[in-house]
Amino acid sequence: MTETQTAPPALPERGPERPPLSAYQRVSGVTEIDVLHDEVEPFAVGHDLQALDRAIPLNGSVNALGVGAVNLVWVRYGGGGVIVDTPPTDGEFAMCAPIAPMDFEYRNSKDHGTAGGSLVLSHDRPMRMKPDARLGCLVIATSTGRLTDYLADYLGDQPGLPLRFHDSESGSPALAPASIVEQTWRHVCGILDNGSHLHPLAARNMEEALLTAILLGLPHTATASLAEPPRRVPHYLATLIRDWVHAHYDEPIGVRDIAAAAGIGIRQLQVICRDQWGVTPTQLLRGVRLDNARAAILAAHSAPGVITKIAEAAGYMDLTRFGVHYRRRFGETPTQTLNHSRPVSRLTVAACGK
């Protein structure tokens, strides 16, 4: 665990800099802490905010977008800064990339330190962070289900343990230097800010670049498996099958349609899916639908019928079946996900919490 560290020296004043994702600005010059919270949370994870100094008005900005199943959100709160409290992320993945050194603390144990490059939010422990008020912080968020599926594409099978991230002192170190993560997100942000239109193929390449950097540059429970050579040579139709399912998951398709799109029989499709990803064609389609539905729920505002609409948009006509499959994959109901993404009560300008 990171030992107690002395506070870093004050940063020198900087001239105006273009922050990440400037082409995707959502709000700017906002003083209301709740507005900033509600702009950030659909792209990140559940969190609470407290103003460090209520006498100094905030002057916050948020830039954000989704790249495939990966969300990128940059936020600067301004004013006297804020405290960010996060609950355990469970099956979600979220990583903070502070633009300036950021103090953090694991609230149960009081272990704390200063993050300079990347900080993965804990799956099982609440955390507290104090991002720089002037330069802000970038958050990269996705589901561990998407990371697991991407990892399985490479390994040729599902990893044996649930995918969970940890610090290098708690398990195997990462396979690549942590700098690969920062280099990748800066490269992606640079492309996003220089292009007027993001082609779907470019979006997929950038999503996969971010997923690759996360899996290589951060330690996790599948690091040892990832260090081994791939178990199987990818079948020449695997990419076509996967891409077609991602492109048509929201349509009333089934196994027969996937096989026809690949120009093969159902039996051969079953063999390819089992050999490449360790799943049946039905499980492949279901996983894509559920991951997209979860991303939509996390970004949704609570309203009557919202879960039904999201389920239908993901290709589910039976809401009961959707609920069963969703809970089996993510360990909670769609309603619980919706409630977690929009907490009923939030800390705002209260003094430091419990």
C-alpha positions in Angstrom: 0.0 0.0 0.0 1.2 3.5 -0.7 2.8 5.1 2.3 1.9 8.5 3.6 3.6 11.1 1.4 4.4 14.8 1.9 2.3 17.1 -0.2 3.9 17.9 -3.6 5.2 21.4 -4.2 2.7 23.9 -5.5 2.5 23.9 -9.3 3.7 27.0 -11.1 1.1 29.1 -12.8 0.5 28.0 -16.4 -0.7 29.8 -19.4 -3.9 28.7 -21.2 -3.8 25.1 -22.3 -6.3 23.2 -24.4 -7.7 20.5 -22.2 -8.4 16.9 -23.4 -11.5 16.4 -25.5 -12.0 20.2 -26.1 -14.0 19.3 -29.3 -16.6 17.5 -27.1 -17.4 20.2 -24.5 -20.6 19.6 -22.6 -20.6 22.5 -20.1 -18.2 25.3 -19.2 -18.1 28.0 -16.5 -20.6 26.1 -14.3 -20.8 27.1 -10.6 -23.4 24.6 -9.5 -21.8 21.4 -8.0 -24.9 19.3 -8.8 -24.7 20.2 -12.5 -21.1 19.2 -12.7 -21.8 16.0 -10.9 -24.7 15.1 -13.3 -22.7 15.9 -16.4 -19.8 13.6 -15.3 -21.5 10.6 -13.8 -23.1 9.1 -16.9 -19.6 8.9 -18.4 -17.8 7.7 -15.3 -19.0 5.9 -12.1 -21.2 6.8 -9.2 -19.6 9.4 -7.0 -20.3 12.2 -4.5 -18.9 15.7 -4.5 -18.1 18.1 -1.7 -16.7 21.7 -2.2 -13.5 22.2 -0.4 -14.1 25.9 0.2 -17.8 27.0 -0.2 -16.6 30.7 -0.1 -14.9 30.3 -3.5 -17.4 29.7 -6.4 -16.7 26.8 -8.6 -15.9 27.4 -12.3 -16.2 24.0 -13.8 -16.0 22.5 -17.3 -16.8 19.0 -18.6 -15.7 17.5 -21.9 -16.9 13.9 -22.6 -17.8 11.3 -25.2 -18.1 7.5 -25.6 -15.7 5.7 -27.9 -17.4 2.3 -28.4 -17.9 0.8 -25.0 -15.2 3.1 -23.5 -16.2 6.5 -22.0 -13.8 9.4 -21.8 -14.6 12.4 -19.6 -12.4 15.3 -18.5 -13.6 17.5 -15.7 -12.1 20.6 -14.1 -14.0 22.0 -11.0 -12.2 25.3 -10.5 -12.8 27.5 -7.5 -11.4 26.1 -4.3 -11.6 22.5 -5.6 -13.7 19.5 -4.5 -13.5 16.2 -2.8 -14.6 13.2 -4.9 -15.9 10.2 -2.9 -16.5 7.0 -4.9 -18.0 3.7 -3.6 -16.6 0.3 -4.7 -16.9 0.0 -8.5 -17.7 -3.7 -8.4 -18.1 -4.8 -12.0 -17.2 -1.5 -13.5 -13.7 -0.2 -14.5 -12.8 3.4 -13.9 -9.4 5.0 -14.1 -8.4 8.5 -13.2 -5.7 10.2 -15.2 -5.0 13.4 -13.2 -3.5 16.2 -15.3 -1.6 17.3 -12.1 -0.7 15.2 -9.0 -3.8 14.2 -7.1 -4.1 13.2 -3.5 -6.2 10.1 -2.8 -7.2 7.9 0.1 -8.8 4.5 0.7 -11.5 5.6 3.2 -11.7 2.4 5.3 -8.0 1.9 6.0 -7.0 5.6 5.7 -4.0 4.5 3.4 -3.3 7.4 1.1 -0.9 8.7 -1.4 -0.5 10.9 -4.5 -1.3 9.8 -8.0 0.7 11.3 -10.8 -0.1 9.1 -13.9 -3.1 6.8 -13.4 -5.2 5.6 -10.5 -7.7 2.7 -10.9 -10.7 3.1 -8.6 -11.0 0.2 -6.2 -13.5 -2.6 -7.0 -14.2 -3.3 -3.3 -13.1 -0.2 -1.3 -14.5 3.3 -1.1 -12.1 6.0 -2.1 -11.6 9.8 -1.8 -9.7 12.0 -4.2 -8.9 15.7 -4.5 -8.3 16.5 -8.2 -6.4 19.7 -9.1 -8.9 22.5 -9.3 -7.2 24.2 -12.2 -6.0 21.4 -14.4 -8.6 18.8 -13.7 -8.7 15.1 -14.3 -9.5 12.7 -17.2 -11.6 9.6 -16.3 -11.6 6.5 -18.5 -14.5 4.1 -17.8 -15.9 0.9 -19.2 -17.4 -2.4 -17.9 -15.2 -5.3 -16.9 -17.5 -7.4 -19.1 -16.2 -5.5 -22.2 -12.6 -5.9 -21.0 -13.2 -9.6 -20.4 -14.7 -10.2 -23.8 -11.8 -8.3 -25.4 -9.3 -10.3 -23.4 -11.1 -13.5 -24.4 -10.8 -12.6 -28.0 -7.0 -12.7 -27.6 -6.7 -15.6 -25.2 -9.2 -17.8 -27.2 -11.1 -18.5 -24.0 -12.7 -16.7 -21.0 -10.3 -15.9 -18.2 -10.6 -18.3 -15.2 -11.3 -15.5 -12.6 -13.5 -12.4 -12.7 -11.4 -9.6 -14.1 -10.4 -7.3 -11.2 -7.6 -4.6 -11.2 -5.2 -4.1 -8.3 -2.0 -2.3 -7.4 1.3 -4.0 -8.2 2.0 -4.8 -4.6 -1.2 -6.9 -4.3 -0.4 -9.3 -7.2 1.5 -9.7 -10.4 2.9 -6.6 -12.0 1.6 -5.3 -15.3 3.1 -6.6 -18.5 4.0 -3.1 -19.8 5.0 0.2 -18.2 2.1 2.2 -16.9 3.1 5.0 -19.3 1.5 3.0 -22.1 -1.9 4.0 -20.7 -1.2 7.7 -20.7 0.5 7.6 -24.1 -2.5 5.9 -25.5 -5.2 8.1 -24.1 -3.3 11.2 -25.1 -2.9 9.9 -28.6 -6.7 9.1 -28.8 -7.6 12.5 -27.4 -5.3 14.1 -29.9 -7.1 12.3 -32.8 -10.5 13.1 -31.5 -9.7 16.8 -31.2 -8.3 17.0 -34.7 -11.1 15.3 -36.6 -14.5 16.7 -37.4 -16.1 13.3 -38.0 -15.3 10.0 -36.3 -15.7 7.1 -38.7 -17.0 3.9 -37.0 -13.9 2.0 -38.0 -11.7 4.7 -36.4 -13.8 4.6 -33.3 -13.4 0.8 -33.0 -9.6 1.1 -33.5 -9.4 3.7 -30.7 -11.6 1.7 -28.4 -9.4 -1.3 -28.9 -6.2 0.7 -28.4 -7.5 1.9 -25.1 -8.6 -1.6 -24.0 -5.2 -3.0 -25.0 -3.3 -0.3 -23.1 -5.5 -0.9 -20.0 -4.9 -4.7 -20.1 -1.2 -4.3 -20.7 -0.3 -1.3 -18.6 -2.3 -2.0 -15.4 -2.0 -5.1 -13.2 -5.1 -7.3 -12.9 -6.3 -10.9 -12.1 -5.7 -12.1 -15.7 -2.2 -10.7 -16.1 -0.6 -14.1 -15.8 -2.9 -15.5 -18.5 -2.2 -12.6 -20.7 1.6 -13.2 -20.4 1.2 -16.6 -21.9 1.1 -17.1 -25.7 -2.3 -17.1 -27.3 -3.9 -20.6 -27.0 -5.2 -20.6 -30.6 -4.6 -18.9 -33.9 -7.6 -16.7 -34.6 -10.0 -18.2 -37.2 -10.1 -16.2 -40.4 -13.8 -15.6 -39.9 -13.6 -14.6 -36.2 -13.3 -10.8 -36.8 -16.1 -10.9 -39.4 -18.4 -12.7 -37.1 -17.7 -10.4 -34.1 -17.9 -7.2 -36.2 -21.2 -8.3 -37.7 -22.7 -9.1 -34.3 -21.6 -5.7 -33.0 -23.2 -4.0 -36.0 -26.5 -5.8 -35.8 -27.1 -6.7 -32.2 -30.0 -4.3 -31.9 -31.9 -6.1 -34.7 -34.1 -9.2 -34.3 -31.3 -11.6 -35.3 -30.4 -15.1 -34.2 -27.8 -17.8 -34.7 -29.0 -18.6 -38.2 -28.6 -14.9 -39.3 -25.0 -14.8 -37.9 -24.1 -18.0 -39.7 -25.6 -16.7 -43.0 -23.7 -13.4 -42.7 -20.5 -15.4 -42.3 -21.4 -17.7 -45.2 -21.1 -20.9 -43.0 -23.4 -23.4 -41.4 -24.7 -23.2 -37.8 -22.5 -26.1 -36.7 -19.4 -24.5 -38.0 -20.4 -21.2 -36.4 -20.7 -23.0 -33.1 -17.3 -24.5 -33.4 -15.7 -21.1 -34.3 -17.4 -19.3 -31.3 -16.4 -22.1 -28.9 -12.8 -22.3 -30.1 -12.3 -18.5 -30.3 -14.2 -17.1 -27.4 -15.3 -20.1 -25.3 -19.0 -19.2 -25.8 -21.9 -20.3 -28.0 -23.1 -18.0 -30.7 -26.2 -17.3 -28.6 -23.9 -16.3 -25.7 -21.8 -14.1 -27.9 -24.9 -12.2 -29.2 -26.3 -12.0 -25.7 -23.1 -10.6 -24.2 -22.9 -7.8 -26.9 -26.5 -6.9 -26.2 -26.2 -6.8 -22.5 -23.0 -4.7 -22.5 -24.6 -2.2 -24.7 -27.7 -2.1 -22.6 -25.7 -1.6 -19.4 -23.8 1.3 -21.0 -27.2 2.8 -22.0 -28.6 2.4 -18.5 -25.6 4.0 -16.9 -26.0 7.0 -19.1 -29.8 7.2 -18.7 -32.0 9.4 -16.5 -34.5 7.6 -14.4 -37.9 7.8 -16.0 -41.0 5.5 -16.5 -40.3 2.8 -19.0 -36.6 3.7 -19.5 -35.3 0.2 -18.9 -37.9 -1.3 -21.2 -36.9 1.0 -24.0 -33.2 0.2 -23.5 -33.9 -3.5 -23.5 -35.9 -3.2 -26.7 -33.2 -1.1 -28.3 -30.6 -3.8 -27.4 -32.7 -6.5 -29.2 -34.7 -7.8 -26.2 -38.4 -8.2 -26.7 -39.0 -10.1 -23.4 -38.3 -7.8 -20.4 -38.3 -10.7 -17.9 -35.7 -12.6 -19.9 -33.6 -9.4 -20.2 -33.7 -9.0 -16.4 -32.6 -12.6 -15.8 -29.7 -12.4 -18.3 -28.7 -9.0 -17.0 -28.4 -10.1 -13.4 -26.6 -13.3 -14.4 -23.9 -11.3 -16.2 -23.5 -8.2 -13.9 -24.7 -9.5 -10.5 -27.5 -6.9 -10.1 -30.8 -6.0 -11.7 -31.2 -3.3 -14.4 -33.1 -1.2 -11.9 -30.2 -1.4 -9.4 -27.8 -0.3 -12.0 -30.1 2.7 -12.9 -30.4 3.6 -9.2 -26.6 3.3 -8.6 -25.9 5.6 -11.6 -28.2 8.3 -10.2 -28.0 8.2 -6.4 -31.0 9.6 -4.6 -28.9 11.6 -2.1 -25.5 13.1 -2.8 -23.0 14.9 -0.6 -22.5 18.3 -2.1 -21.1 21.1 0.0 -21.2 19.3 3.3 -18.1 19.1 5.5 -15.8 16.1 4.9 -17.9 13.0 5.4 -17.8 10.0 7.6 
